[in-house]
Amino acid sequence: MRKRIDGSQLSVLVFVAVMALKIFMAPGLLIKYAGRDGWIGMAIYVAFELLILLMILFIIKLNKKSLYEVLCDSLGKVIAKVILAVFCVLLFIKLIMMCGEVELFFTTSMLNSIKYVVCFIFLLMLLVFFCYKGLTPLSRMAQIFFPFVLAALGILFLLTIQNLDLRGLMPITADGAEIATNMAMFPMWFGDVAVLLGLTGKVKQRKRLVLKGMLTGGISGAIVMYFAIVLFAAYGDYPVIIDYGHNISNMVVYSSGSYLFGRFDIPIFCILMISIFVQIALTFFTITQFCGDIVERGSSVVWAIAVAIILFIMSQFVFNNKTELFNLGTSWPRWLCLAIEIILPVLVLVVSIINKRRTKNENDVQTQNSDS
């Protein structure tokens, strides 16, 4: 019997997935390209992501089989493998972006002398280790560090709330015509909950699983929006000084009066980076699992090593600066992102409901036959 994570571990992974890419770099990008009212577009993105999360939680609740098995039962092996292959491409691109943004954080907000390539090699080794040990150790690690992440968020809230000046968001709709147009540029920084589809069949079925997951996701979404609004309020009138690589770690420095804290906030952001690491590890794990399902041969460790090598090459030699990362996120993958993260959860939910009803009907027929 395969090991399954429990509901509390799922809730932690949901919390992390909702934060993921969007809490660090996405607000700065929307300020620069969507203007002062970019926070409205971000709120729409977050609300839509919570709707996708609701569908995924129902999918997890309805199925005891893996995503690949669910798709095979309804659509056949060939179509199931094609879907997983396309999904893997999207997840791998997001993985490159997350690793790139971690590098941007440490080299921009901290010391430029950091030998990130050495750290990155150790990170890849750790990711391979998690694939070898399975999902349970990863989810337990997330649980252990979760209180520290919450504490860091609480401290950061205290550092920013007294300097929050919402007048920086006014006047609302001054750049309204730009919101929809610029929202279309950044879907790759959202929709991170889609990776949770890889948990299908790997979660213990418990009561109120969907309710707890949505509650955690809603809190995480509210946190994302709070810190985004802090950044928008601080830079609403100065979007031209924002560029890719400018993340929320700068909001404490430039918010009114907060320079008095010095760089006390840097250790706080280092703790928050743990949540990004968990998301990277979960995405890496999911890709290796899908690769194994597609090819139906090779151990998870073999696939993990292969994915790690490709990720190292792509991150260090192809998309090795913020310009390349930005171009990657705003080019053709964004349309793939929209297609997969909207269509796939709907498709799997419909398939899951059909499979559930079919199984129920078959059980009812068997019960009637045994009674007769």
Beta strands, then each sheet from edge to edge (+ up, - down):
end
